[in-house]
């Protein structure tokens, strides 16, 4: 999933969890999905940061 799609899904999950009223098992499933999406987003951001750093270093040579 692309970064932007992950962020949008995270927003949906947060909204549903904040609204409350979900059965516990559904809330837990959404929470787990949110955690997994967060980990994936962090990895994507780190990868992008590394690419920018590499490109900057190549440009400095």
Buried (B, 14 or more C-beta within 10 A) or exposed (E): EEBEEBBEBBEEBEEBBEEEEBEEEEBEEBEEBBEEBBEBBEEBEEEEEEEEEEEEEEEEE
